[in-house]
Amino acid sequence: MLEDPIHITENGIKITVPSPSNYCLHKVIIANRRRVEDKKLKDLEQAICTYGISDHQYLKKQFDEFPKKWKEAVFQVLRKNKEKLPLFDKEIEEMVITLQK
């Protein structure tokens, strides 16, 4: 998650944060491992919202380096929870398409 971080200065304080693409993928993977449904959906919501500001080409490049099982898990959790997050239906579908290219 800390590969290619972003450096931000806020009120004179320098902050290092994960790239939105890495954070997005991290949250989807974590969501797949969650047992508590509310936490799973919260992680997915954060991933989907972060996807909107991420570099989609970089996100796809990072995703392509994942092991096959991780890739399958990402698609599974997105498709499985699509109906539970109807307000994010369009964003989930866009994310799936981006990752499948």
Secondary structure, DSSP 8 states (H G I E B T S, - for coil): --SS-EEEEETTEEEEE--HHHHHHHHHHHHHH--SHHHHHHHHHHHHHHHTTS-HHHHHHHHHTS-HHHHHHHHHHHHHHTTT-GGGHHHHHHHHHHHH-
